[in-house]
Amino acid sequence: MQILAVHGGLDTSRERSFMDDLEAAVRKGFQMLATGRVPALEAVLNVLEDSPRFNCGFGSVLNLDGKVEMDAAIVDGPTHRFAAVAAIRAVANPVSVARKLLEETKQVILAGEGAVKFAREHGFPEADCTSRQQLEAWHKAKDSLARGKTPAQNLYTGLEYHGDTVGCLVWDGQGLTAASTTGGYSLKLPGRVGDTPSLGGGIYASRTSATVCTGLGEAFIETLTAKYVDEQIAAGAHPQEAVEAALRRLAGLKGAEGGIMALDARGRIGAAFNAGRFPVVVLVNGEVRKDFQPVNLRPELATTPAR
Ligand code: GLY
């Protein structure tokens, strides 16, 4: 069995165009699976980084200074390999830089200027990921702040709606692997790093399971939520039970909203959230699982089906 699962981030729209991008992304990953789990993950997330609809790559939110700073990570369960870039600027595809770090060095996290330097030295050209939509939203938010008002924009998206960190899980029949990529959250302090490159916080993979998270990064880091999901599955829980337990724990410990997706080595998947939206697409042996939907633990927050 081969499984690819992708999520488009907490509070990301479920409009057709967003779901189509997610489906196109997993199909691209499926085409790459013959070359390996990690190339498949990269292919999925590159599609989303190249789309302005998601909070990563060209759709990234802006920090307090109006700049894009992104985090991305890959973890491969069977080989225990992990690599991440943090607060990286001016590259189109941070997850590809993370893959390069994974495959060509023994170091696991590169941040800021060092990550940019590494990217340039390995052939990643300069790219301005600032979208017009995000820049307009940033000006509005700064204007609100200057008037002593709380910006109306969604924390994760910078916009009135749509998206946080995107993530992907792959089971190729031999091993589990996970990757995420993100612009972080709107108006974050320059240099702030979230849970995406925090192994055990917002991402994890082992021989048993693989997990990706979306939501307020600090809460996931402080509670080691992704590692908690792995422990629950290792102790016998179904991934669906594990992600729901992890979200309840996160809400109890930190009062935080989030979305979590996990896959185990038996090909069982779980996905849950406690906010407005959490779009997920699962591809099994090349077929989209139309019957799979993430469980909303706070259905009273759910927005209209599409948005
Ligand atoms: N989940 C995005 C972040 O907090 O960085």
Residues whose N, C-alpha, C, O or C-beta is under 5 A from the ligand:
A	BS01	LIG	D164 T165 T182 G184 Y185 G194 D195 T214 G215 L216 G217 E218
